[in-house]
């Protein structure tokens, strides 16, 4: 999905790892995150809600968001056995919350 977004800029050959940041490394803008959110929802359904995930972050956290942290969120969302009716901040298990995970 990231390759789809990056292809719009001709950056489809950039190396992407878990510690890659969306802002600093990939130079994605907010509209690109909107596009990515749409692709995630199209692929995984409403359980993976990037807008809701980002809404619980401080500005600096969004700027430093890594691919790995987003992957953790997607995995957690898909493993969740109950529909999320509140903000993801209030439902993450403490040990797996991407906000508490430090990117390497």
Secondary structure as UniProt FT lines:
FT   HELIX           2..7
FT   TURN            8..10
FT   TURN            12..13
FT   TURN            18..19
FT   TURN            22..26
FT   HELIX           30..44
FT   TURN            46..47
FT   HELIX           50..55
FT   HELIX           59..63
FT   HELIX           67..79
FT   HELIX           88..90
FT   TURN            94..96
FT   HELIX           98..100
//
